[in-house]
Amino acid sequence: MADDRDGPNGDASDASDVRGTPEPTLDALLDAYALKDERRTGWQLRGVDEPESVAAHSWGVAYLVLTLGDRFREDLPGVDRDRALRLAVVHDVAEAETGDVATRAADVTADDDATGDAVDREAKVAAEREAMRDLAGPLPERVRDAWEAYEARNSPEAVLVKECDLLDTCLQALRYERGDRYDPERGDPDAFREYDDLDEFFATSEPRLRTDAGVELFASIRERYRAARDR
């Protein structure tokens, strides 16, 4: 896989990919903009009023990378925060074509950050990889490379982005709880049978955290969530 870092002059190495903005590039950009309207499925299932879009979630992840990234340096020595920002921006872009798939607590283990059984996971990854061929095909290689790097989850930058992805979900649950923004009766009554309120979003996040910094931040967010839930 190609390195997704910039050339010596920033993005100069990719200038030929963007000069002239050909029609396929504009089409790919417009397709990716579907993320702005793609609502996060988990919140819809829980009956959240006007839930965030996938694009809003991606912004939240990028913002956490920027603001909290230094807290992870002990866990992730050598992490490049700027490279992590690139991964954060593209990490869910395939969902512009495939749609968002909710993660259920019953499907999560400490070694698994996908949903369903092995067959379902393989199908999901295959569908997203195919979507990226369409969405990133006419774009600079750094776009596809950043997405592949995140999916591989074998670099400190990818781990940081995944930690922030999980923490963003918990922070969003806290905001919805504080704002009384959900009503389970408006959602899917079978979606959260084992959990009250927004507890499942914490249950699906906790076992997938891989750093001490992530666990510490998660605990602080959950404490505030429980205080808001029990008020």
Backbone as JSON, one array per atom type, in Angstrom:
{
  "sequence": "MADDRDGPNGDASDASDVRGTPEPTLDALLDAYALKDERRTGWQLRGVDEPESVAAHSWGVAYLVLTLGDRFREDLPGVDRDRALRLAVVHDVAEAETGDVATRAADVTADDDATGDAVDREAKVAAEREAMRDLAGPLPERVRDAWEAYEARNSPEAVLVKECDLLDTCLQALRYERGDRYDPERGDPDAFREYDDLDEFFATSEPRLRTDAGVELFASIRERYRAARDR",
  "N": [[0.85, -1.2, 0.0], [0.52, 2.22, -0.79], [2.31, 4.94, 0.77], [0.53, 7.32, 2.65], [1.43, 9.84, 3.21], [2.22, 13.32, 2.57], [3.99, 14.67, -0.27], [7.31, 16.2, -0.52], [6.71, 18.86, -0.89], [4.27, 19.56, 0.41], [1.17, 18.97, -0.9], [2.09, 18.83, -3.45], [2.93, 16.68, -4.97], [0.61, 15.56, -5.83], [-0.51, 17.27, -7.61], [-1.12, 16.98, -10.32], [-3.34, 15.41, -10.2], [-5.47, 16.94, -9.45], [-5.54, 19.3, -10.89], [-7.45, 21.29, -13.0], [-9.86, 20.09, -12.33], [-11.53, 17.67, -13.41], [-14.6, 16.26, -14.76], [-15.18, 13.61, -13.62], [-13.97, 13.87, -11.1], [-15.49, 15.87, -9.85], [-17.93, 14.54, -9.77], [-17.32, 12.44, -8.03], [-16.83, 13.87, -5.69], [-19.35, 15.02, -5.22], [-20.81, 12.68, -4.78], [-19.65, 11.79, -2.39], [-20.54, 13.77, -0.73], [-22.98, 12.94, 0.09], [-22.74, 12.0, 2.64], [-23.34, 14.09, 4.28], [-26.04, 14.05, 4.55], [-26.61, 11.51, 5.37], [-27.93, 9.87, 7.97], [-26.91, 8.86, 11.26], [-27.33, 5.54, 12.02], [-27.66, 4.2, 14.5], [-28.57, 6.14, 16.31], [-31.02, 6.76, 15.17], [-32.39, 4.34, 15.49], [-32.76, 4.43, 18.17], [-34.55, 6.43, 18.5], [-33.76, 9.12, 18.46], [-34.18, 12.6, 18.26], [-33.87, 14.33, 15.31], [-31.18, 13.24, 14.51], [-27.55, 13.26, 14.38], [-25.57, 13.52, 11.36], [-23.53, 11.25, 9.38], [-21.37, 12.66, 8.41], [-21.21, 14.73, 10.29], [-20.45, 13.28, 12.52], [-17.92, 12.42, 11.62], [-16.6, 14.88, 11.56], [-16.59, 15.35, 14.33], [-14.89, 13.29, 15.22], [-12.48, 14.02, 13.96], [-12.07, 16.46, 15.24], [-11.64, 15.65, 17.88], [-9.27, 14.21, 17.53], [-7.57, 16.34, 16.9], [-7.76, 17.97, 19.22], [-7.38, 16.29, 21.45], [-5.35, 14.6, 20.82], [-2.65, 14.68, 21.75], [-2.79, 13.54, 24.25], [-2.58, 10.86, 23.91], [0.0, 10.15, 23.36], [1.74, 8.75, 25.05], [0.69, 6.19, 25.02], [0.76, 5.71, 22.31], [3.45, 6.0, 20.91], [5.21, 8.25, 18.84], [3.08, 8.92, 17.23], [1.56, 10.58, 14.53], [-0.12, 13.39, 14.46], [-1.19, 15.04, 12.46], [-1.29, 13.35, 10.23], [-3.09, 11.54, 11.29], [-5.37, 13.12, 11.34], [-6.02, 13.2, 8.64], [-6.81, 10.55, 8.22], [-9.01, 10.5, 9.9], [-10.82, 12.21, 8.62], [-11.58, 10.75, 6.35], [-12.5, 8.31, 7.29], [-15.08, 7.19, 7.43], [-16.09, 7.53, 4.91], [-16.9, 5.73, 2.95], [-19.46, 5.07, 3.63], [-21.09, 6.85, 2.4], [-21.97, 5.61, 0.19], [-22.62, 2.97, 0.99], [-24.22, 3.29, 3.22], [-24.95, 3.7, 6.75], [-24.17, 1.36, 9.31], [-25.47, 0.09, 12.22], [-23.8, -0.65, 15.3], [-24.1, -3.38, 17.43], [-24.22, -4.32, 20.86], [-24.14, -7.05, 21.42], [-22.67, -8.03, 19.36], [-20.05, -7.37, 19.69], [-16.66, -7.74, 20.62], [-13.59, -7.62, 22.52], [-11.65, -7.77, 20.57], [-12.84, -7.05, 18.27], [-14.21, -4.78, 16.07], [-16.26, -4.59, 14.37], [-19.54, -5.41, 13.03], [-21.93, -8.02, 13.65], [-21.61, -11.53, 12.55], [-18.68, -13.38, 11.35], [-19.02, -13.69, 8.59], [-20.81, -11.62, 7.96], [-19.21, -9.43, 8.66], [-17.1, -9.65, 6.81], [-18.52, -9.27, 4.46], [-19.41, -6.66, 4.83], [-16.97, -5.22, 4.9], [-16.04, -5.81, 2.33], [-18.03, -4.58, 0.78], [-17.67, -1.9, 1.49], [-15.06, -1.47, 0.61], [-15.41, -1.76, -2.13], [-17.1, 0.41, -2.52], [-15.31, 2.49, -1.97], [-13.63, 2.28, -4.15], [-15.21, 3.38, -6.1], [-15.84, 5.93, -5.02], [-13.37, 7.15, -4.45], [-11.9, 6.75, -6.69], [-11.39, 8.67, -8.9], [-9.95, 10.53, -7.49], [-7.08, 12.0, -5.74], [-4.49, 9.67, -4.84], [-3.94, 9.69, -2.14], [-6.34, 9.82, -0.77], [-7.72, 7.31, -0.93], [-5.63, 5.78, 0.13], [-5.48, 6.75, 2.75], [-7.91, 5.89, 3.79], [-7.6, 3.09, 3.57], [-5.45, 2.76, 5.32], [-6.63, 3.41, 7.74], [-8.54, 1.33, 7.93], [-6.84, -0.88, 8.12], [-5.76, -0.65, 10.63], [-3.24, -0.82, 11.85], [-1.4, 1.08, 12.47], [-0.16, 3.74, 14.58], [-1.6, 6.07, 14.13], [-4.03, 5.19, 13.0], [-5.06, 3.74, 15.15], [-5.38, 5.79, 17.02], [-7.37, 7.31, 15.72], [-9.49, 5.47, 15.74], [-9.91, 5.23, 18.51], [-10.8, 7.83, 19.04], [-13.06, 7.82, 17.47], [-14.74, 6.06, 18.88], [-14.94, 7.45, 21.31], [-16.17, 9.79, 20.44], [-18.76, 8.89, 19.85], [-19.66, 8.31, 22.43], [-19.54, 10.84, 23.65], [-21.48, 12.11, 22.1], [-23.73, 10.67, 22.85], [-23.91, 11.52, 25.48], [-24.53, 14.23, 25.07], [-27.05, 13.98, 23.85], [-28.45, 12.78, 25.92], [-28.35, 14.73, 27.93], [-29.84, 16.67, 26.68], [-32.35, 15.6, 26.51], [-33.05, 14.32, 24.08], [-34.15, 12.06, 22.89], [-36.51, 9.41, 22.28], [-37.41, 6.31, 22.98], [-39.76, 5.1, 22.08], [-40.2, 6.15, 19.61], [-38.35, 4.95, 18.08], [-36.86, 1.81, 17.1], [-38.36, -0.78, 18.69], [-37.12, -3.18, 19.26], [-34.46, -2.76, 19.11], [-32.75, -2.17, 21.27], [-33.05, -4.03, 23.36], [-31.79, -5.08, 25.63], [-30.86, -2.96, 27.04], [-31.23, 0.15, 28.8], [-32.16, 3.56, 28.19], [-29.42, 5.3, 26.76], [-27.48, 3.44, 27.1], [-26.36, 1.31, 25.65], [-24.62, 2.36, 23.76], [-22.37, 2.98, 25.16], [-21.74, 0.45, 26.06], [-21.03, -0.83, 23.68], [-18.77, 0.53, 23.0], [-16.8, 0.46, 25.06], [-15.36, -2.17, 25.25], [-13.74, -2.06, 23.03], [-11.8, -0.16, 23.2], [-8.34, 0.63, 23.16], [-6.27, 1.89, 24.44], [-4.72, 3.36, 27.37], [-5.23, 6.06, 27.75], [-7.56, 6.4, 26.25], [-9.33, 4.76, 27.68], [-9.41, 6.12, 30.12], [-10.52, 8.61, 29.4], [-12.96, 7.73, 28.42], [-14.14, 6.73, 30.79], [-14.55, 9.1, 32.2], [-16.39, 10.42, 30.57], [-18.52, 8.59, 30.64], [-19.2, 8.72, 33.34], [-20.28, 11.31, 33.53], [-22.41, 10.98, 31.79], [-23.97, 9.07, 33.16], [-24.66, 10.56, 35.4], [-26.27, 12.49, 34.18], [-28.27, 10.88, 33.13], [-29.44, 9.8, 35.42], [-30.51, 11.91, 36.74]],
  "CA": [[0.0, 0.0, 0.0], [1.3, 3.45, -0.86], [2.31, 5.79, 1.96], [-0.41, 8.42, 2.4], [1.98, 11.13, 3.59], [2.4, 14.24, 1.47], [5.33, 14.8, -0.82], [8.15, 17.19, 0.16], [6.11, 20.19, -1.02], [2.86, 19.44, 0.78], [0.42, 18.13, -1.82], [2.56, 19.08, -4.81], [3.04, 15.43, -5.7], [-0.7, 15.18, -6.34], [-1.06, 18.39, -8.35], [-1.68, 16.55, -11.59], [-4.6, 14.74, -9.96], [-6.55, 17.88, -9.17], [-5.52, 20.44, -11.8], [-8.49, 21.25, -14.01], [-11.07, 19.47, -11.78], [-12.33, 17.01, -14.43], [-15.94, 15.86, -14.36], [-15.22, 12.48, -12.66], [-13.61, 14.35, -9.77], [-16.65, 16.55, -9.28], [-18.94, 13.52, -9.5], [-16.91, 11.72, -6.82], [-17.03, 14.77, -4.56], [-20.78, 15.11, -4.98], [-21.24, 11.41, -4.19], [-19.19, 11.76, -1.0], [-21.34, 14.73, 0.04], [-24.15, 12.25, 0.64], [-22.5, 11.82, 4.08], [-23.95, 15.2, 5.01], [-27.45, 13.73, 4.76], [-26.73, 10.14, 5.88], [-28.07, 9.92, 9.43], [-26.32, 7.73, 11.99], [-28.42, 4.59, 12.21], [-27.86, 3.87, 15.9], [-29.42, 7.16, 16.95], [-32.37, 6.61, 14.62], [-33.0, 3.18, 16.12], [-33.1, 4.78, 19.55], [-35.56, 7.47, 18.51], [-33.2, 10.44, 18.7], [-34.78, 13.67, 17.48], [-32.93, 14.94, 14.37], [-29.84, 12.75, 14.85], [-26.42, 13.74, 13.6], [-25.21, 12.82, 10.14], [-22.22, 10.6, 9.41], [-20.38, 13.72, 8.22], [-21.05, 15.42, 11.57], [-19.65, 12.37, 13.34], [-16.53, 12.47, 11.14], [-16.03, 16.13, 12.09], [-16.32, 15.16, 15.76], [-13.69, 12.45, 15.36], [-11.32, 14.84, 13.59], [-11.87, 17.47, 16.28], [-11.04, 14.97, 19.02], [-7.87, 13.95, 17.17], [-6.84, 17.6, 16.99], [-7.75, 18.54, 20.57], [-6.97, 15.33, 22.47], [-4.33, 13.69, 20.3], [-1.43, 14.65, 22.56], [-2.99, 12.7, 25.44], [-2.36, 9.47, 23.54], [1.38, 9.94, 22.94], [2.38, 7.71, 25.87], [0.19, 4.91, 24.52], [1.04, 5.59, 20.87], [4.66, 6.78, 20.64], [5.47, 8.59, 17.45], [1.85, 9.18, 16.46], [1.56, 11.81, 13.72], [-1.48, 13.89, 14.6], [-1.67, 15.55, 11.18], [-1.66, 12.18, 9.43], [-4.31, 11.0, 11.89], [-6.48, 13.96, 10.9], [-6.41, 12.75, 7.3], [-7.55, 9.29, 8.39], [-10.29, 10.81, 10.53], [-11.72, 12.82, 7.64], [-12.07, 9.79, 5.36], [-12.68, 6.98, 7.86], [-16.43, 6.68, 7.17], [-16.59, 8.07, 3.64], [-17.55, 4.67, 2.17], [-20.87, 5.02, 4.0], [-21.85, 7.66, 1.47], [-22.54, 4.67, -0.77], [-23.15, 1.76, 1.62], [-25.07, 3.6, 4.35], [-24.4, 3.44, 8.08], [-24.63, 0.12, 9.94], [-25.35, 0.23, 13.67], [-23.08, -1.67, 16.04], [-24.86, -3.89, 18.57], [-23.34, -4.82, 21.92], [-24.03, -8.5, 21.33], [-21.77, -8.38, 18.28], [-18.76, -6.76, 19.93], [-15.71, -8.3, 21.57], [-12.43, -6.75, 22.66], [-10.84, -7.85, 19.37], [-13.73, -6.92, 17.12], [-14.89, -3.5, 16.02], [-17.26, -4.64, 13.31], [-20.83, -5.89, 13.49], [-22.4, -9.31, 13.16], [-20.66, -12.63, 12.55], [-17.54, -13.2, 10.45], [-19.5, -13.53, 7.23], [-21.34, -10.27, 7.84], [-18.09, -8.49, 8.69], [-16.4, -9.73, 5.54], [-19.38, -8.66, 3.45], [-19.4, -5.21, 5.08], [-15.68, -4.7, 4.46], [-15.99, -5.91, 0.87], [-18.92, -3.56, 0.23], [-17.07, -0.59, 1.7], [-13.9, -1.37, -0.26], [-15.95, -1.52, -3.46], [-17.58, 1.79, -2.53], [-14.17, 3.38, -2.05], [-13.13, 2.28, -5.53], [-16.04, 4.34, -6.83], [-15.8, 7.27, -4.45], [-12.02, 7.72, -4.46], [-11.22, 6.41, -7.93], [-10.85, 9.81, -9.64], [-9.33, 11.47, -6.56], [-5.68, 11.69, -5.44], [-4.3, 8.39, -4.17], [-3.89, 9.85, -0.69], [-7.67, 9.62, -0.19], [-7.9, 5.87, -0.78], [-4.59, 5.28, 1.03], [-5.84, 7.09, 4.13], [-9.0, 4.98, 4.19], [-7.02, 1.76, 3.74], [-4.64, 2.79, 6.53], [-7.55, 3.33, 8.89], [-9.13, -0.01, 7.98], [-5.81, -1.85, 8.53], [-5.67, -0.48, 12.08], [-1.94, -1.28, 12.32], [-0.53, 2.24, 12.69], [-0.62, 4.52, 15.74], [-2.6, 7.05, 13.69], [-5.31, 4.5, 12.85], [-5.54, 3.42, 16.5], [-5.85, 7.05, 17.6], [-8.65, 7.68, 15.11], [-10.52, 4.56, 16.25], [-10.21, 5.63, 19.89], [-11.61, 9.05, 18.98], [-14.35, 7.41, 16.9], [-15.54, 5.52, 19.98], [-15.2, 8.52, 22.28], [-17.15, 10.71, 19.86], [-20.09, 8.3, 20.05], [-20.03, 8.47, 23.84], [-19.82, 12.26, 23.88], [-22.75, 12.42, 21.47], [-24.76, 10.1, 23.72], [-24.02, 12.43, 26.63], [-25.27, 15.42, 24.64], [-28.46, 13.63, 23.64], [-29.04, 12.52, 27.23], [-28.53, 16.01, 28.61], [-30.85, 17.47, 26.01], [-33.6, 14.84, 26.38], [-33.24, 14.34, 22.64], [-34.56, 10.78, 22.32], [-37.7, 8.75, 22.8], [-37.35, 4.95, 22.45], [-41.0, 4.72, 21.41], [-40.13, 6.6, 18.22], [-37.37, 4.14, 17.39], [-37.12, 0.39, 16.91], [-38.5, -1.32, 20.05], [-36.25, -4.35, 19.45], [-33.06, -2.4, 18.86], [-31.95, -2.08, 22.49], [-33.85, -4.76, 24.36], [-31.03, -5.38, 26.83], [-30.31, -1.74, 27.62], [-32.09, 1.3, 29.0], [-31.6, 4.86, 27.81], [-28.41, 5.18, 25.7], [-26.4, 2.65, 27.69], [-25.71, 0.4, 24.7], [-23.54, 3.02, 23.05], [-21.19, 2.82, 26.02], [-21.42, -0.97, 26.09], [-20.35, -1.21, 22.45], [-17.5, 1.26, 22.89], [-15.8, 0.14, 26.09], [-14.44, -3.28, 25.01], [-12.91, -1.85, 21.85], [-10.74, 0.81, 23.49], [-7.05, -0.06, 23.2], [-5.25, 2.7, 25.11], [-5.05, 3.83, 28.71], [-5.82, 7.39, 27.62], [-8.93, 6.21, 25.8], [-10.12, 4.22, 28.79], [-9.58, 7.18, 31.12], [-11.48, 9.57, 28.86], [-14.25, 7.04, 28.38], [-14.68, 6.67, 32.15], [-15.03, 10.44, 32.57], [-17.62, 10.69, 29.81], [-19.59, 7.73, 31.17], [-19.62, 9.25, 34.65], [-21.16, 12.45, 33.27], [-23.62, 10.45, 31.18], [-24.79, 8.44, 34.2], [-25.22, 11.64, 36.22], [-27.37, 13.1, 33.41], [-29.35, 9.87, 33.01], [-30.08, 9.53, 36.7], [-30.92, 13.17, 37.39]],
  "C": [[0.88, 1.24, 0.0], [1.21, 4.21, 0.44], [1.41, 6.98, 1.69], [0.11, 9.75, 2.89], [2.17, 11.99, 2.35], [3.81, 14.15, 0.94], [6.07, 15.92, -0.13], [7.57, 18.6, 0.08], [4.62, 20.14, -0.71], [2.17, 18.48, -0.16], [0.89, 18.29, -3.26], [2.62, 17.81, -5.63], [1.72, 14.99, -6.3], [-1.3, 16.26, -7.24], [-1.72, 17.96, -9.65], [-3.03, 15.87, -11.42], [-5.76, 15.71, -9.82], [-6.63, 19.04, -10.15], [-6.61, 20.29, -12.86], [-9.81, 20.67, -13.54], [-11.95, 18.83, -12.86], [-13.66, 16.55, -13.87], [-15.97, 14.68, -13.4], [-14.87, 12.9, -11.25], [-14.8, 15.02, -9.11], [-17.75, 15.54, -8.94], [-18.61, 12.78, -8.21], [-17.12, 12.58, -5.57], [-18.51, 14.88, -4.21], [-21.32, 13.83, -4.35], [-20.85, 11.34, -2.71], [-20.01, 12.7, -0.12], [-22.64, 14.12, 0.56], [-23.99, 12.01, 2.14], [-23.15, 12.93, 4.89], [-25.41, 14.93, 5.33], [-27.66, 12.33, 5.34], [-26.77, 10.17, 7.4], [-27.46, 8.68, 10.07], [-27.43, 6.79, 12.46], [-28.69, 4.3, 13.68], [-28.76, 4.86, 16.61], [-30.85, 7.06, 16.44], [-33.1, 5.44, 15.28], [-33.45, 3.49, 17.55], [-34.1, 5.91, 19.63], [-35.03, 8.84, 18.83], [-33.83, 11.44, 17.74], [-33.7, 14.35, 16.63], [-31.49, 14.52, 14.68], [-28.77, 13.29, 13.91], [-26.24, 12.92, 12.32], [-23.86, 12.13, 10.32], [-21.13, 11.66, 9.25], [-20.15, 14.49, 9.52], [-20.22, 14.58, 12.53], [-18.19, 12.43, 12.92], [-15.85, 13.76, 11.59], [-15.68, 15.97, 13.56], [-15.07, 14.35, 16.0], [-12.44, 13.26, 15.05], [-11.03, 15.89, 14.67], [-11.25, 16.86, 17.53], [-9.57, 14.63, 18.75], [-7.04, 15.21, 17.36], [-6.69, 18.06, 18.43], [-7.19, 17.59, 21.62], [-5.81, 14.45, 22.05], [-3.09, 13.58, 21.16], [-1.57, 13.76, 23.79], [-2.66, 11.23, 25.16], [-0.9, 9.16, 23.23], [2.1, 8.88, 23.78], [1.95, 6.33, 25.41], [0.62, 4.65, 23.08], [2.26, 6.44, 20.52], [4.83, 7.03, 19.14], [4.24, 8.89, 16.62], [1.94, 10.54, 15.78], [0.13, 12.33, 13.71], [-2.04, 14.4, 13.27], [-2.07, 14.41, 10.26], [-2.96, 11.57, 9.97], [-5.53, 11.82, 11.47], [-6.96, 13.54, 9.51], [-7.23, 11.47, 7.38], [-8.94, 9.57, 8.96], [-11.29, 11.35, 9.52], [-12.35, 11.78, 6.72], [-12.58, 8.49, 5.97], [-14.05, 6.38, 7.6], [-16.96, 7.06, 5.79], [-17.27, 7.0, 2.78], [-19.05, 4.6, 2.45], [-21.73, 5.97, 3.17], [-22.54, 6.78, 0.44], [-23.21, 3.48, -0.09], [-24.19, 2.06, 2.69], [-24.4, 3.22, 5.65], [-25.0, 2.16, 8.65], [-24.41, 0.25, 11.44], [-24.59, -0.94, 14.27], [-23.9, -2.09, 17.25], [-23.9, -4.49, 19.59], [-23.14, -6.32, 21.83], [-23.02, -8.94, 20.29], [-20.34, -7.94, 18.52], [-17.95, -7.57, 20.94], [-14.52, -7.35, 21.62], [-11.58, -6.73, 21.39], [-11.63, -7.54, 18.1], [-14.4, -5.56, 17.14], [-15.82, -3.43, 14.82], [-18.55, -5.18, 13.88], [-21.11, -7.27, 12.95], [-21.33, -10.39, 13.21], [-19.6, -12.4, 11.49], [-17.98, -12.99, 9.01], [-20.02, -12.12, 7.0], [-20.21, -9.24, 7.82], [-17.35, -8.47, 7.36], [-17.21, -9.07, 4.43], [-19.38, -7.14, 3.59], [-18.1, -4.6, 4.58], [-15.58, -4.72, 2.94], [-16.84, -4.83, 0.22], [-18.3, -2.17, 0.36], [-15.84, -0.4, 0.81], [-14.34, -1.11, -1.71], [-16.45, -0.08, -3.58], [-16.42, 2.78, -2.65], [-13.54, 3.39, -3.43], [-13.92, 3.28, -6.37], [-15.81, 5.77, -6.34], [-14.44, 7.94, -4.57], [-11.29, 7.49, -5.77], [-10.62, 7.59, -8.67], [-10.05, 10.79, -8.79], [-7.86, 11.11, -6.34], [-5.56, 10.41, -4.62], [-4.31, 8.51, -2.66], [-5.25, 9.62, -0.03], [-7.9, 8.14, 0.07], [-6.88, 5.3, 0.2], [-4.91, 5.57, 2.49], [-6.94, 6.17, 4.63], [-8.47, 3.58, 4.44], [-6.18, 1.69, 5.02], [-5.51, 2.72, 7.77], [-8.12, 1.93, 9.03], [-8.12, -1.03, 8.47], [-5.59, -1.82, 10.04], [-4.32, -0.96, 12.65], [-0.93, -0.15, 12.46], [-1.03, 3.0, 13.91], [-1.67, 5.54, 15.35], [-3.97, 6.41, 13.56], [-5.9, 4.15, 14.21], [-6.08, 4.68, 17.16], [-7.22, 7.43, 17.03], [-9.76, 6.77, 15.61], [-10.89, 4.9, 17.68], [-11.13, 6.86, 19.89], [-12.98, 8.77, 18.37], [-15.27, 6.89, 18.01], [-15.9, 6.6, 21.0], [-16.21, 9.53, 21.75], [-18.56, 10.18, 20.05], [-20.56, 8.5, 21.48], [-20.34, 9.93, 24.18], [-21.16, 12.66, 23.27], [-23.91, 11.87, 22.29], [-24.98, 10.99, 24.94], [-24.81, 13.68, 26.24], [-26.75, 15.12, 24.45], [-29.16, 13.37, 24.97], [-29.31, 13.83, 27.96], [-29.66, 16.83, 27.99], [-32.2, 16.79, 25.88], [-34.0, 14.72, 24.91], [-33.77, 13.03, 22.06], [-35.79, 10.24, 23.02], [-37.71, 7.35, 22.19], [-38.62, 4.53, 21.71], [-41.03, 5.18, 19.95], [-39.17, 5.74, 17.4], [-37.82, 2.71, 17.19], [-37.2, -0.26, 18.29], [-37.59, -2.53, 20.32], [-34.77, -4.02, 19.36], [-32.2, -2.47, 20.11], [-32.64, -2.83, 23.62], [-33.11, -4.97, 25.68], [-30.57, -4.13, 27.58], [-31.38, -0.66, 27.75], [-31.37, 2.55, 28.48], [-30.6, 4.67, 26.64], [-27.22, 4.34, 26.15], [-25.66, 1.78, 26.67], [-24.55, 1.06, 23.97], [-22.24, 2.99, 23.86], [-20.76, 1.36, 26.06], [-20.7, -1.42, 24.83], [-18.98, -0.56, 22.31], [-16.42, 0.73, 23.84], [-14.87, -1.01, 25.72], [-13.5, -3.08, 23.83], [-11.81, -0.82, 22.05], [-9.42, 0.09, 23.72], [-5.96, 0.71, 23.94], [-5.7, 3.11, 26.5], [-5.71, 5.21, 28.65], [-7.28, 7.29, 27.19], [-9.83, 5.72, 26.9], [-10.4, 5.3, 29.83], [-10.62, 8.21, 30.65], [-12.89, 8.98, 28.81], [-14.91, 7.04, 29.76], [-15.24, 8.03, 32.58], [-16.32, 10.78, 31.84], [-18.78, 9.88, 30.35], [-20.09, 8.22, 32.51], [-20.58, 10.43, 34.46], [-22.48, 11.98, 32.66], [-24.53, 9.85, 32.25], [-25.42, 9.49, 35.11], [-26.4, 12.29, 35.5], [-28.55, 12.15, 33.31], [-30.12, 9.72, 34.3], [-30.61, 10.79, 37.39], [-32.45, 13.2, 37.61]]
}
